[in-house]
Amino acid sequence: MNWRFWVRVLHRDVGYFLTGLVVVFALSGIAVNHVDSWNPSYARTTAAVDIGPLVAADLDGMEREVVARVPLDPADVKGRHRESPHSFRVFLDEGGEVSVDPATGRGTMLRVRRRPVLFEANALHLNHLKGVWTWVSDAFAVLLAGLAITGLFMLRGSNGLAGRGKWFVAGGLAVPVGFAIAYYATH
């Protein structure tokens, strides 16, 4: 058997093995590329609230009234703050909050929830897990580079690297090189 046979076997099997990681990293990569337009990990919704004037004058009592009237799960409450006589805030999980004017009970509720699948994919892609995941992610990068390199040698002749393949490789390299040159020329 020639070496191309083993290159094809390795390329095929590593490609199958990496499919899940490639999809997760691709999905997350697209999501985080647009972080200036939206938060890829969390969805934020704001709604008006009108719970009536708060009777209590102390912070504990005000918090209990807001929790009961909105209504909120007391376990979701992470703190509270009275910024001024016209602003009382109850802080919730994941960065949410209820902000009301104690005199009127009118205000807003900000709810923040994790985006299913994207939150987890972004945590993996951005390496929030650290530890062993760093090694898994590094191994993925090395295997992905190996996949690209073995792909160069799978075919021979006019369809291989010596033929039309060299033009595709050159075009693929020209994209990042061109963007890097353009970036450094303007910065």
N, C-alpha and C positions, 0 to 999 in steps of 0.2 A: 504493500500500500504506500502511496506517496504522501508527502506531507500535506498537500492540499485537502486530502480526505480528512485528516485530523483537524485541520483548520476549520473545515466545514462543520464537523461534529462539535468541536468546541464552541464555535460561533452559534450554532443552533441551540445547544443545550444551555449555554450561558444566557442567550437571548430569552429562552423560555423562562429560566430562573428569574431573570430581572424584570419580567413583564409587569408584575405588581408594583415594584418600586418605581419603574419608569412612569407608569400611569399616575401614581401618587405625586411624584416630584413634578411631572408635567402640569397636572391640575393645579397644584399649589403654586408653581412657578408663574402660570398665567394669572392666578389670583393676586399674588403679591406684586406682580409687575404693575398692577393698577391701584396700588395702595393710595395714591394721590386722589383717586376718584371715590374710593369706598374702603371700608374696613373689611378685608377678606375673612377675618376670623369671627367678627361679631356683627350682629344686626342691631341697630338702634331704632327704637320707636318712641315717639313723644306724643303724649295725649294730655288734653286739658283735664284738670280735676277741679271739682267744686264740692268741698266736703263740709262747708259751713264754718262759722267762726270757732276757733279753739277756745275752750273754757279754761283749761289749765294754764297756769302761769309758769310752772316749773318745766324743765326740759323733759324729765321722765314722763310727766303727765301729758305734755304735748305730743311726745313720741307715741304713747299709748293711744291717744285719740286719732292720730294720723293712721296708725297701723289698723285700728278697728274700723275707721270710716272708709278707707280707700277701697277695699280691705287688702292687707298684706299679710304674708306669713311672717310672724315674728322672727323665725329662724333666718329669713332673708335680710334682716336689718343688721347693718354693720356699723352704724353710728349715726350721730345727728349733730347739727350745728345751727346755732341761731346767729346769723350774720348781722342782723339789724332788727329793729322792732317790726319790720315789714317782711322779713324773710326767715323762714324756718325750714331746714332741710333734713330729710331722713335719707341716709345713704344705704343702698341695697347692694346685693351681690353683683359681681361682674361690672361694677361702675355705674349702676343705675341709681336713681334717686327720685324722691318726691320733694318738690319745693313748693311751699304754700306761704301765703300772707296769713299770719295767725288771726288777724282781725276779720278777714273775709272768708278764709278757707279756700280761696281760689289760687290756682297755680298750675304746675305741670308735673307730669310723671314721665321720667325717662326710664325705659326698660332696655336693658342690654342683654342679649342672649347669644350664646355660641351658635355659629352657623354649623349645622350638622355636616359632617365629612370634611368640610374645608377647615374647620378649627383644628381637627386632628392632623390633617394633611399638612397644614402650615406649621404646626408644632413640630412635626417630623422634619420638614424641609428646612425650617429656620433653626433646627437643633435646640429647641427649648428643653428637650429631655436630657441632654448632656450625657455624661457617663458612657456606658456601653454603646448607646446609640451613636455616639461620635465615631466609634470604630466601625459600626455597621455602615454608617453613611460614607466613611472613607473607603471601605471595601467596595461599596456600590460604585463610587466614583472610579476606582481603579478597574473594576470589572467592566464598567461602561466604556472606559478608554480602551480596554482590551477588546471589547466588542467592536469598536470602531476600527481598530487596527486589524483584527482578523478579517473584518469585512473587506478590507483593501485587497486581500490575497485570495479571496474565494474563487474568483473567475480569472481566466487568463485569456490572452489574445486580444481581439479588438474590443471586447466587452469588459476586459479587466483593467487593472491599474495602468498597464503599458499602453492601452488603447484609449477609449473614451473616458475611462475611470479617472485618468489624471486631470481631465478638464473639470469633472465634478468636484474632485478634491480641491483643485485650485479655486474654483468658485466658492466652495464652502469655506475655505480659508480666507478668501477675499472679503467676506462679509464682516467677520470680527475685526480683521486688520483695517478695513476701510472705516468702520465706525470708530476704532481707536484713534486712527489718524485724524479723522474729523473732530473727535472730542478734544484731543490734545492741541489741535490747531486753534480751537476757540477758547481754550482755558489756559 
